[in-house]
Amino acid sequence: MRADLGLRVAIVPVTPFQQNCAVIWNPRNMLGAVVDPGGDVEDILGAIDHAGITVERIFLTHGHLDHAGGASALQRALRERLGDETAVPIIGPDRRDAFLLSSISEQAGRFGISGLENATPDQWLTEGEEVDIAGEKFSVIHCPGHTPGHVVFYNAKAGFAIVGDVLFYRSIGRTDFPYGDHEALLRAIHEKLLPLGDDVHFICGHGPGSRFGDERRHNPFLR
């Protein structure tokens, strides 16, 4: 990384899709955030308790069930712990994923997965905004293609990004949905992500993370 932010990250694989839910916190004040709580909320709460942190916000990169299906339940649990019905807002993604967030339970039913709920963000995001994740500023980058409202969170100081299902180690996000757009996804990767620099490290929605430069050179979908 370009600079050490001092943040800590715990990855909690959730749902049968083994989605990488990220619990991120600042050890200086033990405040943190959860990104993409797709389900298995008890496991996420266990990771929060193991770290001994207080979660301030929940962030969503996009509206698919494995990334957002546990957001409402996690928010309720954390609000109950804090005794504050307005705490721990759900933030993101872009409003263009509203139709997915409002149909999570329906999506889950098609896959035979129980316990996932529709999610209603307290705040939608648009490109160019900044969000506070564990006390550090991350830029919001709209990267459609996998879903219309997918966003990426990027910290320039550290050269660190949370990319959801846009880009993976040696792969890219699926676009074979009725609302998918393969060309838009590739444009977002080539025009918005790769120019941020080869040394940018990222964590993604499934599998191991990587660096933009490694994917630019070796990812077969980007050649």
C-alpha positions in Angstrom: 0.0 0.0 0.0 1.1 3.6 -0.6 0.6 4.4 3.1 -0.4 2.4 6.1 -3.8 3.7 7.3 -3.5 1.4 10.3 -6.9 -0.1 9.6 -7.6 -3.8 10.3 -9.8 -6.0 8.1 -11.5 -9.3 9.0 -13.1 -11.2 6.1 -16.2 -13.2 7.0 -17.3 -15.6 4.2 -21.1 -15.5 4.2 -24.0 -17.4 2.5 -23.6 -20.5 0.3 -21.9 -18.1 -2.2 -19.0 -17.6 0.2 -19.2 -13.8 -0.2 -16.4 -11.8 1.5 -18.1 -9.7 4.1 -15.5 -7.2 5.4 -15.4 -6.0 9.0 -13.0 -3.0 9.0 -11.9 -1.0 12.1 -9.4 1.5 13.4 -7.5 0.0 16.3 -6.8 3.5 17.7 -10.4 4.1 18.6 -11.9 0.6 18.0 -14.6 2.1 15.7 -15.4 0.4 12.5 -17.8 -0.5 9.6 -19.1 -3.6 7.9 -19.1 -3.8 4.1 -21.5 -6.2 2.3 -23.1 -8.2 5.1 -24.8 -10.7 2.8 -26.1 -13.1 5.5 -24.9 -15.3 8.4 -25.4 -12.4 10.7 -24.4 -14.3 13.8 -21.0 -15.0 12.2 -20.6 -11.3 11.4 -21.5 -10.4 15.0 -19.0 -12.9 16.2 -16.3 -11.3 14.2 -17.3 -7.9 15.6 -17.2 -9.2 19.1 -13.9 -10.9 18.6 -12.3 -7.7 17.4 -14.0 -5.8 20.3 -15.2 -2.9 18.1 -18.2 -0.7 17.8 -19.6 -0.6 14.3 -20.8 2.8 13.1 -21.9 2.1 9.6 -22.9 -0.6 7.1 -21.9 -0.2 3.5 -23.2 -1.9 0.4 -21.3 -2.2 -2.9 -24.4 -3.4 -4.7 -27.8 -5.0 -4.3 -27.3 -8.8 -4.8 -28.6 -11.0 -2.1 -25.2 -12.4 -1.1 -23.9 -8.8 -0.5 -26.9 -7.2 1.1 -29.3 -9.9 2.4 -28.1 -9.6 6.0 -27.9 -5.8 6.2 -31.3 -5.2 7.7 -30.8 -7.9 10.4 -27.3 -6.7 11.2 -28.6 -3.2 11.6 -31.3 -4.2 13.9 -28.9 -6.2 16.1 -26.4 -3.4 16.3 -29.1 -0.8 17.1 -30.4 -3.0 19.9 -26.9 -3.3 21.3 -26.5 0.4 21.2 -30.0 1.2 22.4 -30.3 3.7 19.5 -32.9 3.2 16.8 -31.2 5.7 14.5 -27.7 4.3 14.7 -25.6 2.3 12.2 -27.1 3.6 8.9 -27.0 1.4 5.8 -25.1 3.4 3.2 -25.0 2.7 -0.6 -25.1 1.5 -3.2 -26.1 3.8 -6.1 -29.9 4.2 -6.3 -30.0 2.3 -9.6 -29.7 -0.9 -7.5 -33.0 -0.2 -5.6 -34.9 -2.8 -7.6 -32.4 -5.5 -6.4 -32.5 -4.5 -2.8 -36.3 -4.6 -2.7 -36.3 -8.1 -4.1 -33.7 -9.9 -2.0 -36.1 -12.2 -0.3 -37.5 -13.2 -3.7 -33.9 -13.7 -5.0 -33.2 -15.9 -1.9 -36.3 -18.0 -2.5 -35.2 -18.8 -6.0 -31.9 -20.2 -4.6 -33.5 -21.9 -1.7 -31.8 -19.7 0.9 -33.7 -18.7 4.0 -33.2 -15.8 6.4 -32.2 -13.1 3.9 -34.2 -9.8 3.9 -34.8 -6.9 1.6 -32.7 -3.9 2.4 -33.5 -0.2 2.5 -30.5 2.1 2.6 -30.5 5.1 4.8 -28.3 6.9 2.2 -27.8 6.3 -1.5 -24.4 7.1 -3.0 -23.3 8.8 -6.2 -19.9 8.9 -7.9 -17.6 11.6 -6.5 -18.9 11.5 -3.0 -16.7 10.5 0.0 -17.7 8.2 2.8 -16.1 7.6 6.2 -15.0 4.0 6.7 -13.5 3.5 10.1 -12.3 7.1 10.3 -10.7 7.2 6.8 -12.1 8.9 3.7 -13.0 6.7 0.8 -14.1 8.0 -2.6 -17.2 6.5 -4.2 -16.7 5.3 -7.8 -19.7 4.1 -9.8 -18.8 0.9 -11.7 -21.9 -0.5 -13.5 -22.1 -3.6 -15.5 -22.4 -6.4 -12.9 -25.4 -4.4 -11.6 -26.5 -0.9 -12.6 -25.8 0.7 -9.3 -22.6 -1.0 -8.2 -20.1 1.2 -6.4 -16.4 0.8 -5.4 -14.8 2.4 -2.4 -11.3 3.8 -2.9 -8.7 5.3 -0.5 -6.1 7.2 -2.5 -3.7 7.7 0.4 -3.3 4.0 1.0 -3.9 2.8 -2.6 -6.6 0.5 -1.3 -10.0 -0.3 -2.8 -13.1 -2.4 -2.0 -14.4 -3.5 -5.3 -17.3 -5.8 -4.6 -18.1 -8.0 -7.7 -16.5 -5.7 -10.3 -13.1 -7.3 -10.4 -11.6 -10.5 -9.0 -8.3 -12.3 -9.0 -8.0 -13.3 -12.6 -11.6 -12.7 -13.3 -14.4 -10.1 -13.5 -18.0 -9.8 -12.4 -20.8 -11.7 -14.1 -22.9 -9.8 -16.6 -25.2 -12.6 -17.8 -28.2 -11.0 -16.0 -31.0 -9.2 -17.8 -29.7 -6.0 -16.4 -26.0 -6.9 -16.9 -23.8 -5.0 -19.3 -20.4 -6.6 -20.2 -19.1 -3.6 -22.1 -20.0 -1.2 -19.3 -18.2 -3.4 -16.8 -15.0 -3.5 -18.9 -15.2 0.3 -19.4 -15.5 0.9 -15.7 -12.5 -1.4 -15.0 -10.3 0.1 -17.8 -11.3 3.8 -17.4 -12.0 4.1 -13.7 -10.1 1.5 -11.8 -6.9 0.6 -13.6 -5.9 4.2 -14.0 -5.8 4.5 -10.2 -2.4 2.8 -10.4 -0.8 -0.7 -10.6 0.1 -0.7 -6.9 -3.5 -0.4 -5.7 -4.5 -3.4 -3.6 -8.1 -4.5 -3.5 -10.4 -6.8 -1.7 -13.3 -8.2 -3.7 -16.6 -10.0 -3.1 -15.3 -13.5 -3.6 -12.0 -15.2 -3.4 -8.6 -13.6 -2.8 -7.7 -10.0 -3.4 -5.1 -8.7 -5.8 -3.6 -5.5 -7.2 -4.8 -3.6 -10.2 -1.4 -3.9 -11.9 -1.4 -7.7 -11.5 -4.9 -7.9 -13.0 -4.0 -5.5 -15.8 -1.1 -7.8 -16.8 -2.5 -11.3 -16.1 -6.3 -11.2 -16.0 -7.4 -12.9 -19.2 -10.7 -10.9 -19.3 -8.7 -7.6 -19.4 -6.3 -8.3 -22.3 
